[in-house]
Amino acid sequence: MIVVASMVVAAIRAVRGPGDANRAVMADLSYFCAVALFVLFVIRQGSAVALDVVMLGSLIGILSTVALARLLSRGQR
């Protein structure tokens, strides 16, 4: 229930956010909330294969966050 509530708050904040960075962070939060919901489903089902999918999805989420941060900062460190 808490994961769903944070997903709703993140979606509202992403729509009403003042800047691109704020929207990017909320999109990232929404993505990882969706991954958390999938983890809860996998734990309930007891599938070991789906845990590999969760790890791959988390890796893709982290890499997309880094790529988006590079785009927003225009390549500056």
C-alpha positions as CSV (number, residue, x, y, z in Angstrom):
1,M,0.0,0.0,0.0
2,I,2.9,2.4,0.8
3,V,4.5,1.6,-2.6
4,V,1.3,2.5,-4.4
5,A,0.9,5.7,-2.4
6,S,4.4,6.8,-3.2
7,M,3.8,6.0,-6.9
8,V,0.7,8.2,-6.9
9,V,2.5,11.1,-5.2
10,A,5.4,10.8,-7.6
11,A,3.1,10.8,-10.6
12,I,1.3,14.0,-9.3
13,R,4.7,15.6,-8.6
14,A,6.0,14.7,-12.0
15,V,3.0,16.4,-13.7
16,R,3.2,19.5,-11.5
17,G,7.0,19.6,-11.1
18,P,8.7,23.0,-11.7
19,G,11.7,21.7,-13.7
20,D,13.1,18.9,-15.8
21,A,15.3,17.6,-13.0
22,N,12.4,17.3,-10.6
23,R,10.4,15.4,-13.3
24,A,13.3,13.1,-13.9
25,V,13.6,12.2,-10.2
26,M,9.9,11.5,-9.9
27,A,10.0,9.4,-13.0
28,D,12.9,7.4,-11.5
29,L,10.9,7.0,-8.3
30,S,7.9,5.8,-10.2
31,Y,10.0,3.3,-12.1
32,F,11.5,1.8,-8.9
33,C,8.1,1.7,-7.3
34,A,6.9,-0.4,-10.2
35,V,10.0,-2.6,-9.7
36,A,9.1,-2.9,-6.0
37,L,5.5,-3.9,-6.9
38,F,6.9,-6.6,-9.2
39,V,9.3,-7.8,-6.4
40,L,6.3,-8.1,-4.0
41,F,4.5,-10.1,-6.7
42,V,7.6,-12.3,-7.2
43,I,8.0,-13.0,-3.5
44,R,4.4,-14.0,-3.3
45,Q,4.7,-16.4,-6.3
46,G,8.1,-17.8,-5.2
47,S,9.7,-17.7,-8.7
48,A,13.5,-17.6,-8.8
49,V,13.7,-16.7,-12.5
50,A,11.7,-13.5,-12.0
51,L,14.2,-12.3,-9.5
52,D,16.8,-12.2,-12.3
53,V,14.3,-10.1,-14.3
54,V,14.1,-7.7,-11.3
55,M,17.9,-7.4,-11.1
56,L,18.1,-6.7,-14.8
57,G,15.3,-4.1,-14.5
58,S,17.0,-2.4,-11.6
59,L,20.2,-2.2,-13.6
60,I,18.4,-0.7,-16.6
61,G,16.7,1.8,-14.2
62,I,20.0,2.9,-12.7
63,L,21.7,3.3,-16.1
64,S,18.8,5.3,-17.5
65,T,19.0,7.6,-14.5
66,V,22.7,8.2,-15.1
67,A,22.1,8.9,-18.8
68,L,19.2,11.3,-18.0
69,A,21.4,13.1,-15.5
70,R,24.1,13.5,-18.1
71,L,21.5,14.9,-20.6
72,L,20.1,17.4,-18.0
73,S,23.6,18.6,-17.0
74,R,24.6,18.8,-20.7
75,G,27.6,16.6,-20.2
76,Q,29.2,18.8,-17.5
77,R,30.5,17.1,-14.3
